[in-house]
């Protein structure tokens, strides 16, 4: 998956900044979760044909709450002020659910990470989105 794929995939109208800021962080996280899942699955499937169970086990190492929490913590130094604000909104969102297989703090930061991805996707900032996705998968060091 690359930036061009994302542009083609998202043919909708760009959401205006004012409208985008009115979105619930949980709605952004809902969308960000799907973006991240698709990115990771595409990346893993691109490594070669394998049984689905093995692909799933490999993807879990990226998409579990602890991994996403670690990822957003690694990224904080390279996020701009706007992105850091989105991360705070996502982290502080009240989801109403209690994680079964994750520490609450990791779950909140995983939500923050997904919120940021959803935000960048709706904003149509595909260059930045791809940069952060690559960093999350260890494909890039985050240098800007």
N, CA, C and O of each residue as an XYZ file, in Angstrom:
576
protein
N       0.855     -1.166      0.000
C       0.000      0.000      0.000
C       0.900      1.228      0.000
O       1.903      1.284      0.712
N       0.523      2.202     -0.809
C       1.295      3.424     -0.851
C       0.369      4.630     -0.901
O      -0.855      4.503     -0.881
N       0.987      5.802     -0.967
C       0.227      7.051     -0.969
C      -0.742      7.127     -2.141
O      -1.872      7.589     -1.983
N      -0.316      6.683     -3.302
C      -1.191      6.710     -4.482
C      -2.409      5.809     -4.284
O      -3.523      6.171     -4.664
N      -2.194      4.637     -3.688
C      -3.316      3.745     -3.389
C      -4.318      4.449     -2.488
O      -5.525      4.388     -2.725
N      -3.818      5.117     -1.455
C      -4.715      5.802     -0.530
C      -5.503      6.899     -1.232
O      -6.694      7.074     -0.976
N      -4.840      7.636     -2.115
C      -5.545      8.690     -2.852
C      -6.654      8.094     -3.722
O      -7.762      8.628     -3.779
N      -6.352      7.000     -4.390
C      -7.353      6.347     -5.239
C      -8.453      5.708     -4.406
O      -9.624      5.725     -4.785
N      -8.067      5.150     -3.280
C      -9.018      4.467     -2.410
C     -10.029      5.451     -1.827
O     -11.217      5.148     -1.721
N      -9.548      6.615     -1.455
C     -10.406      7.637     -0.847
C     -10.743      8.659     -1.922
O      -9.995      9.609     -2.150
N     -11.842      8.456     -2.556
C     -12.290      9.366     -3.610
C     -13.280     10.406     -3.093
O     -13.728     11.271     -3.846
N     -13.619     10.321     -1.809
C     -14.585     11.252     -1.233
C     -14.033     12.664     -1.155
O     -12.851     12.903     -1.401
N     -14.895     13.576     -0.813
C     -14.486     14.967     -0.637
C     -13.623     15.082      0.618
O     -13.866     14.400      1.613
N     -12.635     15.932      0.563
C     -11.837     16.184      1.756
C     -12.737     16.829      2.806
O     -13.571     17.675      2.484
N     -12.567     16.434      4.033
C     -13.332     17.010      5.126
C     -12.690     18.344      5.481
O     -11.473     18.426      5.641
N     -13.498     19.379      5.605
C     -12.968     20.697      5.972
C     -12.404     20.644      7.376
O     -12.908     19.907      8.223
N     -11.356     21.423      7.630
C     -10.672     21.396      8.918
C     -11.636     21.619     10.071
O     -11.568     20.905     11.071
N     -12.532     22.591      9.956
C     -13.493     22.850     11.026
C     -14.391     21.656     11.269
O     -14.675     21.307     12.415
N     -14.839     21.023     10.187
C     -15.679     19.836     10.328
C     -14.882     18.682     10.917
O     -15.393     17.930     11.747
N     -13.655     18.543     10.499
C     -12.803     17.449     10.967
C     -12.583     17.546     12.474
O     -12.556     16.531     13.170
N     -12.429     18.757     12.968
C     -12.205     18.945     14.403
C     -13.450     18.628     15.231
O     -13.359     18.448     16.445
N     -14.603     18.561     14.582
C     -15.827     18.249     15.314
C     -16.066     16.740     15.422
O     -16.958     16.305     16.150
N     -15.279     15.949     14.707
C     -15.431     14.497     14.781
C     -15.014     14.000     16.162
O     -14.029     14.467     16.733
N     -15.772     13.055     16.684
C     -15.413     12.403     17.935
C     -14.084     11.676     17.753
O     -13.854     11.074     16.704
N     -13.204     11.721     18.757
C     -11.955     10.966     18.659
C     -12.205      9.471     18.448
O     -11.404      8.789     17.807
N     -13.309      8.967     18.985
C     -13.599      7.542     18.827
C     -14.020      7.210     17.402
O     -13.761      6.104     16.927
N     -14.664      8.144     16.716
C     -14.985      7.940     15.303
C     -13.693      7.936     14.492
O     -13.519      7.116     13.591
N     -12.795      8.854     14.816
C     -11.499      8.895     14.127
C     -10.722      7.604     14.397
O     -10.085      7.062     13.494
N     -10.774      7.112     15.640
C     -10.079      5.866     15.988
C     -10.699      4.677     15.256
O      -9.989      3.773     14.817
N     -12.000      4.683     15.131
C     -12.713      3.622     14.407
C     -12.197      3.538     12.968
O     -11.925      2.450     12.460
N     -12.067      4.672     12.333
C     -11.558      4.713     10.970
C     -10.062      4.402     10.943
O      -9.597      3.663     10.075
N      -9.311      4.961     11.887
C      -7.870      4.718     11.955
C      -7.534      3.259     12.160
O      -6.544      2.765     11.620
N      -8.351      2.564     12.935
C      -8.169      1.124     13.142
C      -8.249      0.384     11.812
O      -7.434     -0.495     11.532
N      -9.226      0.741     11.003
C      -9.390      0.082      9.700
C      -8.227      0.405      8.764
O      -7.742     -0.472      8.049
N      -7.781      1.658      8.769
C      -6.641      2.059      7.928
C      -5.402      1.267      8.335
O      -4.687      0.740      7.482
N      -5.150      1.187      9.643
C      -3.961      0.485     10.126
C      -4.035     -1.007      9.839
O      -3.052     -1.617      9.419
N      -5.198     -1.585     10.067
C      -5.380     -3.019      9.799
C      -5.126     -3.331      8.326
O      -4.449     -4.308      8.005
N      -5.663     -2.510      7.436
C      -5.466     -2.724      6.005
C      -3.990     -2.571      5.639
O      -3.458     -3.356      4.854
N      -3.333     -1.562      6.205
C      -1.914     -1.352      5.923
C      -1.088     -2.570      6.376
O      -0.280     -3.094      5.609
N      -1.292     -3.007      7.604
C      -0.513     -4.124      8.148
C      -0.806     -5.405      7.373
O       0.118     -6.141      7.027
N      -2.069     -5.679      7.098
C      -2.409     -6.887      6.338
C      -1.796     -6.852      4.945
O      -1.307     -7.869      4.455
N      -1.819     -5.687      4.307
C      -1.219     -5.565      2.976
C       0.282     -5.798      3.038
O       0.856     -6.478      2.187
N       0.898     -5.231      4.043
C       2.339     -5.385      4.223
C       2.714     -6.850      4.434
O       3.651     -7.349      3.811
N       1.995     -7.527      5.298
C       2.297     -8.923      5.625
C       1.985     -9.847      4.447
O       2.766    -10.746      4.135
N       0.857     -9.628      3.805
C       0.518    -10.453      2.637
C       1.526    -10.233      1.515
O       1.798    -11.142      0.731
N       2.075     -9.034      1.442
C       3.080     -8.726      0.420
C       4.404     -9.437      0.638
O       5.243     -9.477     -0.262
N       4.598     -9.994      1.818
C       5.824    -10.750      2.101
C       5.795    -12.131      1.476
O       6.822    -12.805      1.395
N       4.615    -12.556      1.034
C       4.513    -13.853      0.375
C       3.321    -14.645      0.862
O       2.742    -14.363      1.911
N       2.977    -15.629      0.083
C       1.841    -16.482      0.395
C       2.138    -17.302      1.646
O       3.240    -17.822      1.819
N       1.126    -17.408      2.519
C       1.283    -18.178      3.752
C      -0.107    -18.545      4.257
O      -1.094    -17.927      3.857
N      -0.194    -19.532      5.121
C      -1.496    -19.851      5.707
C      -2.061    -18.627      6.452
O      -1.319    -17.864      7.071
N      -3.358    -18.465      6.379
C      -4.011    -17.309      6.984
C      -3.722    -17.225      8.477
O      -3.539    -16.131      9.013
N      -3.679    -18.362      9.148
C      -3.394    -18.364     10.584
C      -2.034    -17.724     10.865
O      -1.896    -16.953     11.815
N      -1.035    -18.041     10.045
C       0.296    -17.449     10.227
C       0.271    -15.952      9.934
O       0.925    -15.172     10.626
N      -0.480    -15.550      8.911
C      -0.602    -14.126      8.600
C      -1.246    -13.391      9.769
O      -0.802    -12.310     10.157
N      -2.288    -13.985     10.322
C      -2.990    -13.377     11.455
C      -2.068    -13.241     12.665
O      -2.028    -12.188     13.300
N      -1.337    -14.288     12.981
C      -0.408    -14.249     14.117
C       0.631    -13.132     13.928
O       0.974    -12.422     14.874
N       1.115    -12.994     12.711
C       2.104    -11.945     12.420
C       1.474    -10.559     12.557
O       2.100     -9.648     13.100
N       0.254    -10.392     12.077
C      -0.386     -9.077     12.147
C      -0.675     -8.658     13.588
O      -0.634     -7.473     13.918
N      -0.964     -9.629     14.430
C      -1.254     -9.325     15.836
C      -0.083     -8.611     16.498
O      -0.290     -7.770     17.372
N       1.140     -8.932     16.097
C       2.307     -8.287     16.709
C       2.306     -6.784     16.467
O       2.932     -6.038     17.220
N       1.614     -6.329     15.428
C       1.535     -4.902     15.115
C       0.269     -4.249     15.671
O       0.315     -3.119     16.157
N      -0.858     -4.954     15.601
C      -2.139     -4.309     15.875
C      -2.615     -4.431     17.318
O      -3.608     -3.798     17.678
N      -1.954     -5.209     18.147
C      -2.392     -5.302     19.540
C      -2.133     -3.966     20.253
O      -1.265     -3.187     19.858
N      -2.905     -3.732     21.302
C      -2.858     -2.445     21.998
C      -1.450     -2.087     22.480
O      -1.027     -0.939     22.343
N      -0.726     -3.047     23.037
C       0.627     -2.778     23.547
C       1.545     -2.297     22.423
O       2.314     -1.355     22.614
N       1.470     -2.931     21.264
C       2.315     -2.537     20.132
C       1.958     -1.138     19.641
O       2.840     -0.338     19.333
N       0.665     -0.849     19.570
C       0.248      0.482     19.113
C       0.628      1.552     20.140
O       1.032      2.654     19.770
N       0.501      1.231     21.413
C       0.904      2.157     22.466
C       2.402      2.453     22.373
O       2.816      3.610     22.454
N       3.201      1.417     22.205
C       4.648      1.605     22.058
C       4.960      2.456     20.830
O       5.856      3.299     20.860
N       4.217      2.230     19.756
C       4.434      2.976     18.515
C       4.177      4.462     18.708
O       5.002      5.286     18.313
N       3.050      4.816     19.307
C       2.736      6.240     19.465
C       3.717      6.907     20.417
O       4.046      8.080     20.243
N       4.187      6.177     21.418
C       5.205      6.747     22.309
C       6.509      7.024     21.546
O       7.151      8.049     21.772
N       6.893      6.126     20.656
C       8.104      6.332     19.842
C       7.957      7.528     18.916
O       8.948      8.186     18.599
N       6.753      7.820     18.480
C       6.505      8.871     17.488
C       6.338     10.261     18.084
O       6.445     11.249     17.358
N       6.087     10.364     19.344
C       5.697     11.653     19.922
C       6.667     12.784     19.592
O       6.236     13.918     19.379
N       7.957     12.499     19.545
C       8.944     13.544     19.268
C       8.868     14.088     17.846
O       9.328     15.200     17.587
N       8.299     13.326     16.930
C       8.246     13.803     15.544
C       6.870     14.345     15.158
O       6.681     14.817     14.037
N       5.913     14.278     16.079
C       4.579     14.791     15.777
C       4.549     16.298     15.973
O       5.139     16.839     16.908
N       3.844     16.958     15.064
C       3.690     18.400     15.215
C       2.624     18.693     16.279
O       1.993     17.772     16.798
N       2.430     19.957     16.595
C       1.504     20.352     17.662
C       0.076     19.882     17.378
O      -0.606     19.389     18.277
N      -0.369     20.030     16.153
C      -1.719     19.599     15.769
C      -1.883     18.089     15.980
O      -2.891     17.640     16.527
N      -0.898     17.319     15.548
C      -0.949     15.865     15.703
C      -0.919     15.464     17.171
O      -1.631     14.547     17.579
N      -0.106     16.138     17.961
C      -0.050     15.849     19.395
C      -1.387     16.139     20.060
O      -1.794     15.427     20.978
N      -2.075     17.188     19.598
C      -3.399     17.502     20.132
C      -4.395     16.387     19.806
O      -5.210     16.011     20.649
N      -4.325     15.865     18.588
C      -5.203     14.767     18.189
C      -4.912     13.529     19.044
O      -5.833     12.829     19.464
N      -3.650     13.270     19.292
C      -3.260     12.131     20.134
C      -3.836     12.306     21.545
O      -4.360     11.353     22.121
N      -3.740     13.509     22.096
C      -4.299     13.764     23.434
C      -5.811     13.542     23.444
O      -6.350     12.939     24.372
N      -6.491     14.034     22.402
C      -7.944     13.827     22.320
C      -8.285     12.341     22.282
O      -9.221     11.895     22.946
N      -7.529     11.585     21.509
C      -7.772     10.148     21.420
C      -7.478      9.429     22.719
O      -8.228      8.543     23.129
N      -6.401      9.803     23.360
C      -6.019      9.173     24.625
C      -7.061      9.445     25.709
O      -7.341      8.575     26.534
N      -7.630     10.637     25.708
C      -8.570     11.039     26.754
C     -10.023     10.682     26.449
O     -10.904     10.932     27.272
N     -10.283     10.108     25.289
C     -11.653      9.752     24.920
C     -12.194      8.686     25.857
O     -11.478      7.767     26.255
N     -13.437      8.818     26.195
C     -14.108      7.846     27.070
C     -14.811      6.818     26.190
O     -15.863      7.105     25.619
N     -14.240      5.632     26.080
C     -14.772      4.635     25.154
C     -15.945      3.856     25.708
O     -16.749      3.329     24.939
N     -16.063      3.771     27.008
C     -17.160      3.013     27.595
C     -16.932      1.513     27.607
O     -17.780      0.762     28.089
N     -15.803      1.069     27.086
C     -15.476     -0.357     27.119
C     -14.192     -0.556     27.914
O     -13.337      0.327     27.981
N     -14.081     -1.705     28.500
C     -12.882     -2.056     29.257
C     -12.135     -3.116     28.461
O     -12.718     -4.136     28.093
N     -10.857     -2.891     28.191
C     -10.105     -3.874     27.407
C      -9.971     -5.196     28.146
O      -9.736     -5.229     29.354
N     -10.126     -6.293     27.395
C     -10.005     -7.625     27.994
C      -8.560     -8.093     28.050
O      -8.130     -8.694     29.034
N      -7.820     -7.816     26.996
C      -6.477     -8.373     26.869
C      -5.394     -7.301     26.837
O      -4.319     -7.516     26.277
N      -5.677     -6.149     27.435
C      -4.695     -5.070     27.387
C      -4.750     -4.252     28.668
O      -5.790     -4.146     29.317
N      -3.627     -3.687     29.009
C      -3.528     -2.731     30.097
C      -4.323     -1.481     29.698
O      -4.301     -1.092     28.530
N      -5.018     -0.851     30.636
C      -5.847      0.312     30.323
C      -5.024      1.444     29.701
O      -5.472      2.077     28.746
N      -3.839      1.700     30.227
C      -2.993      2.763     29.677
C      -2.599      2.441     28.235
O      -2.636      3.322     27.377
N      -2.225      1.203     27.961
C      -1.884      0.808     26.589
C      -3.094      0.970     25.674
O      -2.964      1.429     24.539
N      -4.256      0.596     26.167
C      -5.491      0.706     25.387
C      -5.767      2.163     25.031
O      -6.147      2.460     23.899
N      -5.581      3.069     25.979
C      -5.818      4.497     25.726
C      -4.836      5.040     24.686
O      -5.224      5.809     23.807
N      -3.582      4.645     24.785
C      -2.598      5.116     23.812
C      -2.784      4.456     22.445
O      -2.497      5.072     21.418
N      -3.257      3.223     22.425
C      -3.584      2.578     21.149
C      -4.726      3.330     20.475
O      -4.705      3.554     19.264
N      -5.719      3.716     21.264
C      -6.823      4.520     20.739
C      -6.297      5.848     20.211
O      -6.743      6.325     19.167
N      -5.353      6.444     20.924
C      -4.750      7.708     20.493
C      -4.054      7.542     19.136
O      -4.185      8.391     18.254
N      -3.318      6.446     18.984
C      -2.631      6.160     17.722
C      -3.636      6.015     16.589
O      -3.459      6.594     15.518
N      -4.683      5.246     16.826
C      -5.708      5.041     15.797
C      -6.447      6.341     15.487
O      -6.827      6.578     14.341
N      -6.650      7.178     16.493
C      -7.291      8.476     16.284
C      -6.457      9.322     15.341
O      -6.994      9.961     14.437
N      -5.155      9.331     15.544
C      -4.261     10.099     14.678
C      -4.328      9.585     13.242
O      -4.392     10.381     12.305
N      -4.314      8.282     13.063
C      -4.379      7.717     11.711
C      -5.701      8.079     11.036
O      -5.715      8.454      9.863
N      -6.807      7.970     11.766
C      -8.104      8.334     11.211
C      -8.175      9.798     10.849
O      -8.740     10.164      9.818
N      -7.608     10.634     11.689
C      -7.573     12.078     11.441
C      -6.811     12.381     10.151
O      -7.304     13.110      9.289
N      -5.624     11.828     10.024
C      -4.812     12.092      8.832
C      -5.485     11.551      7.576
O      -5.376     12.146      6.504
N      -6.178     10.427      7.707
C      -6.889      9.856      6.570
C      -8.023     10.765      6.123
O      -8.148     11.060      4.935
N      -8.843     11.207      7.054
C      -9.952     12.094      6.689
C      -9.459     13.451      6.202
O     -10.091     14.082      5.354
N      -8.343     13.889      6.736
C      -7.743     15.153      6.307
C      -7.137     15.029      4.905
O      -6.839     16.027      4.248
N      -6.966     13.799      4.474
C      -6.338     13.468      3.193
C      -4.865     13.865      3.154
O      -4.333     14.214      2.100
N      -4.218     13.810      4.303
C      -2.781     14.057      4.380
C      -2.076     12.713      4.237
O      -1.503     12.180      5.187
N      -2.141     12.183      3.008
C      -1.662     10.827      2.767
C      -0.146     10.714      2.851
O       0.378      9.653      3.189
N       0.557     11.790      2.548
C       2.014     11.753      2.660
C       2.414     11.530      4.117
O       3.251     10.676      4.412
N       1.822     12.290      5.011
C       2.143     12.146      6.437
C       1.622     10.809      6.973
O       2.299     10.141      7.755
N       0.433     10.431      6.555
C      -0.132      9.150      6.987
C       0.796      8.006      6.611
O       1.080      7.143      7.442
N       1.268      7.987      5.381
C       2.167      6.911      4.955
C       3.482      6.945      5.727
O       4.033      5.897      6.063
N       3.982      8.138      6.008
C       5.220      8.242      6.776
C       5.039      7.593      8.153
O       5.889      6.822      8.597
N       3.934      7.909      8.821
C       3.698      7.342     10.154
C       3.410      5.851     10.095
O       3.821      5.107     10.985
N       2.707      5.404      9.058
C       2.464      3.968      8.903
C       3.779      3.217      8.712
O       3.978      2.151      9.296
N       4.665      3.762      7.907
C       5.966      3.115      7.685
C       6.781      3.060      8.973
O       7.425      2.052      9.263
N       6.749      4.137      9.737
C       7.458      4.146     11.015
C       6.871      3.078     11.938
O       7.606      2.360     12.616
N       5.552      2.981     11.957
C       4.889      2.026     12.850
C       5.293      0.581     12.531
O       5.318     -0.275     13.415
N       5.605      0.326     11.273
C       5.986     -1.028     10.859
C       7.495     -1.209     10.789
O       7.981     -2.241     10.328
N       8.235     -0.202     11.248
C       9.690     -0.303     11.261
C      10.321     -0.160      9.896
O      11.448     -0.608      9.686
N       9.610      0.459      8.957
C      10.138      0.624      7.613
C      10.839      1.958      7.405
O      11.471      2.169      6.370
N      10.737      2.848      8.362
C      11.309      4.171      8.236
C      11.674      4.665      9.626
O      11.035      4.284     10.607
N      12.687      5.504      9.719
C      13.144      5.929     11.045
C      12.458      7.188     11.563
O      12.660      7.561     12.719
N      11.656      7.848     10.741
C      10.924      9.015     11.216
C      11.605     10.335     10.903
O      11.082     11.389     11.266
N      12.746     10.311     10.246
C      13.398     11.553      9.869
C      12.523     12.307      8.883
O      11.965     11.732      7.949
N      12.419     13.587      9.109
C      11.565     14.398      8.223
C      12.428     15.247      7.323
O      11.909     16.002      6.502
